[in-house]
């Protein structure tokens, strides 16, 4: 192992340089698993006064945790943009960090990093790599593929290139600082994961500490400064002329529209412009809707024009009719995936649409590269005139009425989800696992200042179990108490359940709601209703916290065998306090699914059969 040498005045170790860059970007926890090629770097991590090492049970869970941290941190930073005189253009500011060892460790994290790439989540993946001399010589080391000709040290790099936006395979310590800065800058510019290898002999390589004085990205410009972007890029005079033209085109369409709406999607959250969308809604008085991936981007306030969650033909009928009756739709940060659009069932005409993105704008059939919503949204809020539109029906598309039912029978999905709508409190962080929970939550009203997390596009089952850890760590930085509530099925939780032990180790206080429906309901609804491959091994969920809790950290487990017991737990003041780690197991019918999931599963099955 490399050991630290003596530093000259003004020098810092390369490993320390990387850590200081992370601190400058607001990162506090580093998630991962130790391995012999990252241990010397971990010495620096553990000794650092601002970076906290969060060791996880496996690298996949750690990658999910880094993703959940980045999402929650970005949401909290978005919410802090509420001072008019210091309102910025936003930008990507929530960064997650993952540390693994070479080969076996990084490959275990591939699925999680791929999900972050698909869903536009900035995660820096640091890989502790073998000594640079051993790599150059092609030595057949452990964690390599054991080729007879020696170690093939490029194979894992090839894998990383497909699922990260930028990579730095450090081979020359002289340029390592600029390479570190580059991959960090790309992560924050594009909201995508990036990758860097850190050979063991580079950790203690001396570099100039003064390099840290130059920021990777400058503070986000104020909305009064349309000449800059959050990335620090300057808008040229020619580009300003294009911006003016685009504004006039949007203004023309807006003025001629009698029933315009605003549809907020995922990238409005990812790129930190939700406060700018909120300003636009306030000044124009327009109705606004969200997509599944955009749920929670703005508070779901019906009195201020919120019209519901739109996802094509699967939407509530009233929401669907309201959106598709619009004669002008302004989409902000859209990601038109199958589950986000009701299997591509949008009914909007391109001639009546404008799409705003981080790096381009689409006005009807014309595309304008490099015209960003960071620039346009503040201008549109000042330019577009208010519209007189019909009032939004209260609770449009969201279920608040709890249906009657047998108190001694298992709780139905129809009663389960609206009951939680009454349980939620302002500032809650709510995670919904892909499948039953994600679709069930779409019809539930969120409280004000809530954060909603679900992996709608990539849809890796078990994701939310690992992401919960990252969300809990980010919540500690919020400055206010934030209850963190996870909804996850028994099948999904079996994939990432080990990380509950890490939550107990750090005395974190989630509410983990386990939907015990004896298997994979979403799969049963798509295909194989009675097939055994959709069944799972049964676990004793009530013993789970005890099993993971050798240090006897305070915790509680709850069980609802029927609706009466379910309602009793929700009303329990101890449960509502969320002052310890809690697991709430709810028995449910193995064929019962939320309204939206049943429709989506049917459409997915039909689409798969038709291709």
HELIX and SHEET records of a PDB file:
HELIX    1   1 UNK A   14  UNK A   24  1                                  11    
HELIX    2   2 UNK A   39  UNK A   47  1                                   9    
HELIX    3   3 UNK A   59  UNK A   79  1                                  21    
HELIX    4   4 UNK A   84  UNK A   86  5                                   3    
HELIX    5   5 UNK A  104  UNK A  108  1                                   5    
HELIX    6   6 UNK A  110  UNK A  119  1                                  10    
HELIX    7   7 UNK A  132  UNK A  137  1                                   6    
HELIX    8   8 UNK A  155  UNK A  163  1                                   9    
HELIX    9   9 UNK A  173  UNK A  175  5                                   3    
HELIX   10  10 UNK A  176  UNK A  190  1                                  15    
HELIX   11  11 UNK A  200  UNK A  202  5                                   3    
HELIX   12  12 UNK A  209  UNK A  213  5                                   5    
HELIX   13  13 UNK A  237  UNK A  256  1                                  20    
HELIX   14  14 UNK A  266  UNK A  270  1                                   5    
HELIX   15  15 UNK A  274  UNK A  284  1                                  11    
HELIX   16  16 UNK A  302  UNK A  304  5                                   3    
HELIX   17  17 UNK A  312  UNK A  314  5                                   3    
HELIX   18  18 UNK A  317  UNK A  324  1                                   8    
HELIX   19  19 UNK A  350  UNK A  352  5                                   3    
HELIX   20  20 UNK A  373  UNK A  383  1                                  11    
HELIX   21  21 UNK A  413  UNK A  423  1                                  11    
HELIX   22  22 UNK A  436  UNK A  441  1                                   6    
HELIX   23  23 UNK A  463  UNK A  475  1                                  13    
HELIX   24  24 UNK A  490  UNK A  496  1                                   7    
HELIX   25  25 UNK A  499  UNK A  505  1                                   7    
HELIX   26  26 UNK A  521  UNK A  526  1                                   6    
HELIX   27  27 UNK A  532  UNK A  534  5                                   3    
HELIX   28  28 UNK A  541  UNK A  543  5                                   3    
HELIX   29  29 UNK A  544  UNK A  547  1                                   4    
HELIX   30  30 UNK A  563  UNK A  571  1                                   9    
HELIX   31  31 UNK A  573  UNK A  577  1                                   5    
HELIX   32  32 UNK A  595  UNK A  610  1                                  16    
SHEET    1   A 2 UNK A  11  UNK A  13  0                                        
SHEET    2   A 2 UNK A 206  UNK A 208 -1                                        
SHEET    1   B 6 UNK A  52  UNK A  55  0                                        
SHEET    2   B 6 UNK A  29  UNK A  32  1                                        
SHEET    3   B 6 UNK A  96  UNK A 101  1                                        
SHEET    4   B 6 UNK A 123  UNK A 129  1                                        
SHEET    5   B 6 UNK A 194  UNK A 199  1                                        
SHEET    6   B 6 UNK A 166  UNK A 169  1                                        
SHEET    1   C 7 UNK A 306  UNK A 309  0                                        
SHEET    2   C 7 UNK A 287  UNK A 290  1                                        
SHEET    3   C 7 UNK A 260  UNK A 264  1                                        
SHEET    4   C 7 UNK A 328  UNK A 332  1                                        
SHEET    5   C 7 UNK A 353  UNK A 356  1                                        
SHEET    6   C 7 UNK A 360  UNK A 363 -1                                        
SHEET    7   C 7 UNK A 366  UNK A 369 -1                                        
SHEET    1   D 6 UNK A 451  UNK A 453  0                                        
SHEET    2   D 6 UNK A 429  UNK A 432  1                                        
SHEET    3   D 6 UNK A 484  UNK A 489  1                                        
SHEET    4   D 6 UNK A 511  UNK A 516  1                                        
SHEET    5   D 6 UNK A 581  UNK A 587  1                                        
SHEET    6   D 6 UNK A 555  UNK A 560  1                                        
END                                                                             
